[in-house]
Amino acid sequence: MRYYIADLHFFHEAMNTRMDCRGFASAEEMNAYMLAQWNRKVRKNDEVVILGDLSWGDAKETNLLLERLNGRLYLIQGNHDRFLKNAEYNARRFVWIRPYDEIKDNKRKVILCHYPIMCYNGQYTTDDQGNPKTYMLYGHVHDTFDQRLIEQFQEITRKSESIAPDGTPRHIPCNMINCFCMYSNYTPLTLDEWILCDRQRRALGTKHGCNL
């Protein structure tokens, strides 16, 4: 099984009092909850793609964390993954670390980047039934005004028509999904689960959470 998640910010005390206002009493309490949520879902041989900003801790703290996280780990580098600058972090826990990648997930292309990409590779592609074949998964913006702007951009784009190569008009799928950890209650999700989570959250107009 392959899962995705973004912006956990382990050890980042400020996430409880500013920006996210997560509400944990301390970074230690936050870390324990996120670790439990992760390992409740992820098994040893599962894959987890982390879309940046895994840890605000130093190399030693992050090494201890990495040993406790289940799964085979892949990291899309985020701007707050400062432990990567320290040669002492345990790079062996990651299958790879990249700033950007494109992978396949059940015959669908997945664009991976910490930062949202408005005009991503494959955004127009659909199958014979008109279902999107490409998804852009990102993080970085958490649940901020920037995320509201991205949602507005998606709504405008989806309502717009472009001209297909055969001359017929077509709508643009524009499937960008913010894999922000608070949207999934700090639990890594599959691509299909993120698609459902994103749809539920938008339909209910809620800031956080989806029922999966």
Backbone bond lengths (Angstrom), bond angles and torsions (degrees), N, CA, C in turn:
res aa  C-N    CA-C-N  psi(-1)  N-CA   C-N-CA  omega(-1)  CA-C   N-CA-C  phi
1 M - - - 1.457 - - 1.536 109.23 -
2 R 1.330 115.27 143.40 1.466 119.23 178.34 1.524 109.39 -118.32
3 Y 1.325 114.71 132.32 1.461 121.66 -179.46 1.526 110.36 -121.96
4 Y 1.359 114.06 163.44 1.459 121.70 178.83 1.534 109.18 -136.64
5 I 1.333 116.06 149.62 1.467 120.95 175.27 1.532 108.54 -165.91
6 A 1.332 115.96 153.57 1.476 120.60 -177.66 1.525 111.32 -136.86
7 D 1.318 114.90 152.45 1.471 124.14 165.48 1.522 114.18 59.86
8 L 1.318 116.66 46.23 1.461 119.65 176.10 1.529 111.85 -69.29
9 H 1.312 117.01 -39.02 1.468 121.46 178.24 1.533 112.15 55.58
10 F 1.323 116.92 49.28 1.459 119.23 172.50 1.538 109.59 -53.01
11 F 1.310 116.76 141.88 1.473 125.59 176.92 1.529 113.80 73.34
12 H 1.322 118.29 2.67 1.465 120.60 -174.97 1.531 109.71 -93.88
13 E 1.301 116.41 90.04 1.462 123.26 -175.96 1.524 112.73 -55.37
14 A 1.327 116.71 -36.23 1.469 120.51 -175.84 1.527 112.96 -64.08
15 M 1.315 117.83 -19.45 1.470 119.83 178.78 1.526 112.12 -64.03
16 N 1.331 116.53 -20.99 1.465 120.56 -179.82 1.526 113.08 -84.76
17 T 1.309 117.16 -22.04 1.468 120.51 -173.95 1.520 113.54 -116.43
18 R 1.346 116.89 -21.12 1.458 120.77 179.63 1.517 109.85 -133.15
19 M 1.281 117.80 166.29 1.460 125.85 177.12 1.533 111.36 57.64
20 D 1.347 118.71 -82.79 1.465 120.96 -177.79 1.524 112.91 -77.97
21 C 1.343 116.32 -31.55 1.477 121.06 -174.25 1.524 109.82 50.14
22 R 1.321 116.53 56.82 1.462 122.01 -173.28 1.528 113.08 -67.08
23 G 1.320 117.44 -25.82 1.460 119.56 172.53 1.512 116.49 90.05
24 F 1.329 118.04 2.88 1.465 119.26 175.60 1.524 109.76 -73.71
25 A 1.317 116.28 152.21 1.461 120.98 -178.17 1.523 112.26 -69.31
26 S 1.324 116.57 -25.10 1.466 121.06 -177.59 1.513 109.27 -161.26
27 A 1.335 115.45 168.16 1.459 119.98 175.79 1.525 110.48 -64.35
28 E 1.326 116.39 -33.81 1.467 120.36 179.38 1.527 110.96 -63.54
29 E 1.334 116.19 -42.99 1.462 119.97 178.27 1.529 110.74 -64.97
30 M 1.323 116.11 -42.06 1.461 121.28 177.76 1.522 110.65 -61.05
31 N 1.333 116.68 -47.50 1.462 120.76 -179.81 1.527 111.38 -57.97
32 A 1.323 116.40 -45.43 1.463 120.84 -177.70 1.523 111.27 -62.46
33 Y 1.322 116.63 -41.50 1.462 120.20 -179.59 1.527 111.02 -67.22
34 M 1.327 116.75 -45.94 1.466 119.94 -178.67 1.525 111.02 -65.03
35 L 1.324 117.07 -38.51 1.466 121.07 178.34 1.528 110.57 -63.74
36 A 1.329 116.58 -42.07 1.464 120.82 179.36 1.530 110.87 -65.59
37 Q 1.327 116.84 -41.82 1.463 120.52 179.12 1.529 111.21 -63.64
38 W 1.309 115.64 -41.05 1.471 121.10 178.55 1.524 110.31 -61.39
39 N 1.338 116.92 -55.36 1.460 120.83 -173.56 1.523 113.19 -73.43
40 R 1.319 117.43 -16.80 1.461 120.58 173.48 1.521 110.68 -67.19
41 K 1.336 116.86 -30.39 1.465 121.96 -175.37 1.529 112.59 -101.73
42 V 1.304 116.40 -42.78 1.466 121.81 -170.09 1.529 110.65 -89.89
43 R 1.328 115.88 133.09 1.456 121.81 176.20 1.532 110.08 -104.01
44 K 1.309 115.74 172.17 1.460 122.47 -171.52 1.522 113.04 -53.47
45 N 1.336 117.72 -44.83 1.465 121.10 -174.10 1.519 113.76 -96.22
46 D 1.326 117.97 3.89 1.463 120.98 174.79 1.523 110.09 -70.90
47 E 1.324 115.86 155.11 1.458 121.41 176.01 1.528 109.33 -103.38
48 V 1.319 116.58 138.55 1.457 120.77 175.96 1.526 109.07 -128.66
49 V 1.330 115.75 119.07 1.456 121.14 175.02 1.524 107.44 -94.51
50 I 1.322 115.82 116.46 1.461 122.17 -179.60 1.523 107.44 -95.85
51 L 1.321 116.61 118.11 1.464 121.16 -174.05 1.529 111.75 -89.47
52 G 1.302 115.25 45.75 1.457 120.88 172.94 1.513 115.39 93.90
53 D 1.346 114.37 157.51 1.460 124.28 177.07 1.523 112.18 55.65
54 L 1.324 114.75 53.87 1.458 121.21 176.31 1.523 111.31 -71.18
55 S 1.341 116.77 -48.99 1.460 119.68 -169.90 1.521 111.89 -142.22
56 W 1.324 114.64 136.01 1.456 122.78 172.42 1.528 110.61 -95.52
57 G 1.326 116.11 -1.44 1.463 120.21 -178.19 1.518 112.21 -76.11
58 D 1.334 115.22 169.94 1.457 119.75 176.54 1.526 109.10 -79.71
59 A 1.323 116.77 -177.84 1.464 120.92 -174.97 1.524 111.81 -61.18
60 K 1.324 117.67 -43.03 1.463 120.96 -178.83 1.522 111.02 -64.29
61 E 1.323 116.88 -47.66 1.467 120.83 179.59 1.519 111.01 -61.73
62 T 1.313 115.71 -43.24 1.457 120.10 -177.66 1.516 111.54 -69.11
63 N 1.329 117.98 -35.92 1.461 120.94 176.51 1.529 111.12 -60.13
64 L 1.331 116.40 -43.94 1.467 120.37 178.88 1.523 110.57 -63.68
65 L 1.321 116.16 -39.49 1.462 120.71 177.44 1.523 110.83 -63.23
66 L 1.326 117.03 -47.17 1.459 121.34 -177.16 1.521 112.16 -60.13
67 E 1.327 117.28 -33.64 1.460 120.57 178.83 1.521 111.89 -70.31
68 R 1.319 117.08 -20.78 1.468 120.71 -177.12 1.529 112.92 -97.17
69 L 1.329 117.73 -13.04 1.459 120.91 179.60 1.526 110.38 -83.49
70 N 1.307 117.03 126.54 1.462 121.00 177.28 1.525 110.81 -70.93
71 G 1.330 114.92 156.54 1.453 120.34 171.17 1.518 115.00 101.49
72 R 1.320 113.64 170.64 1.461 122.54 172.99 1.531 106.38 -94.14
73 L 1.328 116.72 121.48 1.456 121.43 -167.69 1.528 112.73 -102.16
74 Y 1.331 114.59 137.73 1.465 123.55 175.21 1.525 106.50 -126.60
75 L 1.316 117.42 134.20 1.460 120.41 -175.79 1.518 112.27 -120.69
76 I 1.323 115.22 120.08 1.460 121.01 164.59 1.521 105.75 -87.91
77 Q 1.306 116.68 118.78 1.457 121.13 -170.15 1.526 112.10 -65.24
78 G 1.341 115.78 131.56 1.453 122.36 176.41 1.516 111.57 -106.39
79 N 1.307 116.62 166.35 1.457 120.20 -177.01 1.530 113.07 -71.15
80 H 1.339 118.33 -17.08 1.461 120.88 -179.83 1.530 113.06 -104.99
81 D 1.312 118.10 8.08 1.462 120.05 177.21 1.523 109.74 -82.15
82 R 1.329 114.52 64.99 1.468 119.92 -173.27 1.526 112.44 -69.45
83 F 1.346 118.13 -18.85 1.465 120.22 179.10 1.526 111.34 -62.29
84 L 1.344 117.89 -22.06 1.459 120.96 -178.83 1.530 112.32 -65.97
85 K 1.322 116.25 -20.00 1.465 119.80 -179.99 1.530 112.33 -80.53
86 N 1.340 115.94 -7.67 1.465 121.13 -179.10 1.526 108.64 -103.17
87 A 1.308 116.48 122.16 1.471 121.26 -176.33 1.523 112.67 -65.44
88 E 1.316 118.69 -10.75 1.455 121.32 -176.71 1.528 114.01 -86.51
89 Y 1.331 117.94 -5.85 1.467 117.59 -179.93 1.532 109.47 -71.91
90 N 1.324 116.32 155.46 1.450 122.09 -173.42 1.527 110.75 -84.32
91 A 1.311 117.05 85.26 1.460 122.08 -178.24 1.528 111.62 -66.11
92 R 1.329 118.30 -19.79 1.461 121.46 -179.03 1.527 112.48 -66.98
93 R 1.327 117.98 -17.85 1.465 120.14 178.86 1.531 111.89 -75.67
94 F 1.317 116.69 -13.30 1.462 119.89 179.44 1.525 110.22 -105.36
95 V 1.328 115.79 131.83 1.461 119.93 173.36 1.520 108.86 -65.13
96 W 1.329 115.97 -42.69 1.473 121.79 170.63 1.513 110.34 -155.69
97 I 1.342 114.60 160.10 1.467 123.10 174.53 1.518 106.67 -129.14
98 R 1.334 117.10 120.73 1.464 121.33 -176.06 1.527 110.19 -141.36
99 P 1.327 117.03 154.51 1.466 119.67 175.55 1.521 112.67 -80.23
100 Y 1.350 116.60 -17.86 1.464 121.39 -174.27 1.517 107.78 -163.62
101 D 1.336 116.03 145.93 1.461 117.93 173.68 1.530 109.35 -158.57
102 E 1.331 114.89 161.83 1.452 122.82 173.99 1.516 107.10 -128.39
103 I 1.335 117.03 124.16 1.452 121.15 -176.51 1.529 109.70 -130.35
104 K 1.313 116.25 172.50 1.453 123.03 175.11 1.525 109.22 -106.56
105 D 1.323 116.10 139.34 1.460 122.05 177.33 1.525 107.26 -139.80
106 N 1.334 117.28 104.13 1.473 122.42 -177.78 1.532 111.60 50.20
107 K 1.334 115.34 54.14 1.463 124.40 175.56 1.533 113.85 68.63
108 R 1.326 117.07 13.63 1.462 121.04 175.34 1.522 109.49 -115.14
109 K 1.325 115.58 143.27 1.456 119.49 175.72 1.528 108.56 -81.57
110 V 1.331 116.19 137.01 1.456 121.42 177.42 1.522 108.31 -123.05
111 I 1.322 115.71 121.23 1.459 122.55 176.28 1.515 107.95 -91.21
112 L 1.323 117.53 125.57 1.455 122.61 -175.53 1.518 110.76 -116.25
113 C 1.325 116.18 122.20 1.463 120.38 175.85 1.524 108.09 -157.93
114 H 1.323 116.58 145.44 1.467 119.29 177.10 1.520 110.45 -64.75
115 Y 1.318 116.38 -33.21 1.466 121.43 -176.89 1.531 110.50 -99.94
116 P 1.319 118.70 139.55 1.465 120.80 178.20 1.520 111.52 -63.56
117 I 1.326 115.74 135.67 1.463 122.03 178.86 1.519 107.61 -114.06
118 M 1.315 117.19 111.53 1.465 121.48 -176.08 1.530 112.14 -65.99
119 C 1.317 116.62 -46.09 1.468 121.25 -178.77 1.525 107.90 -108.65
120 Y 1.322 116.28 78.01 1.456 121.62 -174.09 1.524 111.07 -88.25
121 N 1.302 115.30 159.15 1.458 122.04 -178.89 1.527 110.37 -64.44
122 G 1.312 117.39 121.93 1.456 121.66 176.87 1.512 115.11 91.23
123 Q 1.342 117.93 13.82 1.462 119.02 -174.68 1.526 113.54 -66.80
124 Y 1.331 118.52 -19.39 1.460 121.54 -178.89 1.534 112.88 -91.49
125 T 1.310 118.20 -11.31 1.459 120.44 -169.03 1.525 112.64 -77.14
126 T 1.329 115.13 134.59 1.459 122.32 176.48 1.529 108.71 -137.54
127 D 1.338 116.00 163.78 1.458 119.31 175.83 1.535 109.73 -86.12
128 D 1.322 116.98 -172.65 1.465 121.58 -176.48 1.526 112.85 -64.68
129 Q 1.336 116.44 -22.31 1.462 121.14 178.64 1.527 112.81 -93.76
130 G 1.322 116.08 3.08 1.458 120.17 -179.89 1.515 115.08 85.69
131 N 1.336 117.37 7.69 1.462 120.66 178.58 1.529 110.39 -80.32
132 P 1.325 118.11 141.51 1.468 120.21 -178.82 1.514 111.91 -63.36
133 K 1.319 115.25 143.26 1.461 120.98 178.80 1.525 112.49 -109.10
134 T 1.340 117.18 -3.53 1.458 121.00 -177.74 1.519 109.92 -135.31
135 Y 1.345 115.57 137.86 1.463 122.17 177.42 1.517 109.19 -128.65
136 M 1.335 116.27 140.12 1.449 122.44 177.56 1.531 107.79 -107.28
137 L 1.343 116.69 112.22 1.462 121.85 -179.97 1.525 109.10 -103.47
138 Y 1.326 115.98 133.82 1.463 120.52 -174.57 1.525 111.05 -146.12
139 G 1.312 115.31 178.66 1.463 123.15 175.34 1.518 108.93 -142.35
140 H 1.316 115.53 -133.87 1.464 125.09 171.34 1.531 115.10 74.01
141 V 1.324 118.79 -46.66 1.474 120.28 -171.03 1.526 112.97 -88.47
142 H 1.340 118.00 -5.20 1.470 121.98 -179.18 1.541 109.79 51.59
143 D 1.319 117.75 -135.02 1.472 120.84 177.41 1.529 108.00 -118.15
144 T 1.305 115.99 67.93 1.458 122.57 -172.09 1.529 110.71 -116.24
145 F 1.318 115.06 -177.56 1.463 121.27 175.96 1.520 110.76 -58.49
146 D 1.335 117.02 -33.67 1.467 120.40 177.09 1.527 110.93 -60.58
147 Q 1.330 117.36 -39.58 1.459 120.44 177.44 1.524 110.93 -64.80
148 R 1.339 117.74 -37.68 1.464 120.32 177.22 1.533 110.23 -62.99
149 L 1.320 116.77 -39.38 1.464 120.22 178.40 1.527 111.26 -64.98
150 I 1.327 116.49 -40.23 1.461 120.36 178.00 1.526 110.25 -62.80
151 E 1.331 116.74 -41.53 1.464 120.56 178.76 1.528 110.94 -63.57
152 Q 1.329 116.71 -39.99 1.461 119.80 176.65 1.520 110.72 -63.55
153 F 1.323 116.95 -42.18 1.465 121.49 177.45 1.522 110.52 -59.16
154 Q 1.334 116.84 -43.40 1.454 120.32 179.64 1.525 111.88 -63.04
155 E 1.311 116.94 -42.78 1.466 120.39 179.70 1.522 111.09 -62.04
156 I 1.328 116.33 -44.28 1.457 120.38 178.98 1.527 110.78 -63.84
157 T 1.332 115.86 -44.36 1.462 120.76 -177.96 1.527 111.30 -64.79
158 R 1.326 117.22 -43.19 1.468 120.94 -178.49 1.525 111.94 -65.23
159 K 1.325 116.84 -27.90 1.464 120.62 179.69 1.529 111.87 -86.07
160 S 1.316 115.95 -10.27 1.462 120.52 -178.50 1.525 110.40 -86.34
161 E 1.321 115.53 154.30 1.458 120.97 177.79 1.514 110.33 -114.22
162 S 1.320 114.85 139.19 1.459 120.80 171.88 1.522 107.56 -117.70
163 I 1.295 116.98 173.09 1.464 121.57 -179.72 1.525 109.33 -104.63
164 A 1.320 115.77 122.30 1.457 121.46 178.93 1.529 109.86 -71.01
165 P 1.350 117.90 164.07 1.472 120.49 179.02 1.531 113.70 -56.47
166 D 1.353 117.74 -27.42 1.459 119.37 179.70 1.528 112.70 -86.27
167 G 1.354 116.27 4.75 1.459 120.89 176.23 1.513 115.52 91.67
168 T 1.332 117.50 -2.65 1.462 120.20 179.93 1.527 110.48 -88.64
169 P 1.341 118.00 148.49 1.468 120.53 177.47 1.526 110.91 -73.10
170 R 1.293 116.27 149.66 1.461 119.94 178.96 1.520 109.24 -149.34
171 H 1.332 115.90 151.50 1.452 121.23 174.67 1.529 109.38 -86.57
172 I 1.310 116.10 153.21 1.462 121.98 -179.33 1.534 108.21 -96.09
173 P 1.333 119.07 120.31 1.469 120.32 -177.27 1.527 113.96 -59.00
174 C 1.324 116.98 -44.84 1.473 123.08 179.30 1.528 111.47 48.87
175 N 1.301 115.33 67.00 1.467 121.09 -178.31 1.524 111.05 -98.20
176 M 1.317 115.31 84.19 1.462 123.19 175.24 1.527 107.50 -105.62
177 I 1.333 116.66 127.03 1.461 120.63 -178.05 1.525 109.48 -125.73
178 N 1.317 114.95 123.05 1.458 122.47 175.75 1.525 107.75 -82.60
179 C 1.329 117.28 113.26 1.464 122.14 -178.32 1.528 111.80 -89.57
180 F 1.316 115.79 36.24 1.468 122.98 -179.84 1.523 110.34 -56.97
181 C 1.321 116.12 129.74 1.467 121.37 -172.26 1.529 113.75 -59.21
182 M 1.321 118.71 -31.48 1.463 119.99 -179.30 1.524 111.62 -70.79
183 Y 1.319 117.59 -24.62 1.469 120.66 177.82 1.529 111.35 -67.06
184 S 1.326 117.18 -25.57 1.467 121.81 -178.09 1.527 112.02 -112.34
185 N 1.326 116.56 17.91 1.473 121.57 -176.15 1.529 110.64 54.96
186 Y 1.337 115.16 43.04 1.464 123.86 174.70 1.535 113.13 65.03
187 T 1.327 116.92 24.52 1.460 121.90 -178.04 1.524 110.29 -112.38
188 P 1.328 118.90 127.46 1.464 119.85 174.01 1.524 110.33 -61.40
189 L 1.337 117.10 140.18 1.460 122.63 -178.35 1.516 111.02 -125.29
190 T 1.329 115.98 155.29 1.461 120.96 172.66 1.526 109.00 -72.85
191 L 1.325 116.30 169.21 1.462 119.85 177.12 1.525 110.48 -59.17
192 D 1.321 117.88 -45.64 1.465 120.21 179.69 1.523 111.81 -62.92
193 E 1.311 116.83 -36.73 1.471 120.05 177.73 1.516 110.82 -67.91
194 W 1.334 117.17 -38.39 1.471 119.54 177.58 1.527 111.34 -66.98
195 I 1.319 117.09 -37.74 1.466 120.43 177.14 1.524 109.77 -60.30
196 L 1.337 116.68 -45.44 1.466 121.18 179.25 1.522 111.11 -67.70
197 C 1.321 116.54 -42.40 1.461 121.21 179.96 1.522 110.86 -60.63
198 D 1.323 116.17 -45.19 1.462 121.11 179.72 1.524 111.08 -62.96
199 R 1.326 116.45 -41.34 1.465 121.39 179.83 1.536 110.84 -65.62
200 Q 1.328 116.93 -43.77 1.462 121.11 179.65 1.519 111.74 -63.76
201 R 1.323 115.26 -45.52 1.467 119.72 -176.96 1.522 110.98 -62.42
202 R 1.315 117.17 -42.40 1.463 120.62 -179.76 1.530 111.21 -68.98
203 A 1.342 116.06 -39.41 1.471 119.30 -178.37 1.521 111.61 -66.80
204 L 1.342 116.54 -37.07 1.454 120.90 -178.94 1.525 112.43 -84.13
205 G 1.336 115.93 -15.47 1.453 119.64 -178.59 1.510 113.71 68.73
206 T 1.333 116.48 25.11 1.464 120.55 -178.85 1.517 109.99 -91.96
207 K 1.316 115.59 151.98 1.457 120.62 178.17 1.517 111.37 -76.58
208 H 1.336 116.34 -39.78 1.457 119.43 -173.59 1.527 110.17 -129.04
209 G 1.311 114.71 148.75 1.439 120.37 164.20 1.508 117.08 89.87
210 C 1.336 113.86 150.45 1.443 122.51 173.07 1.512 106.75 -149.05
211 N 1.313 117.55 152.00 1.457 121.90 -177.45 1.510 110.28 -98.65
212 L 1.342 116.18 101.74 1.460 121.69 -179.44 1.522 109.70 -123.43
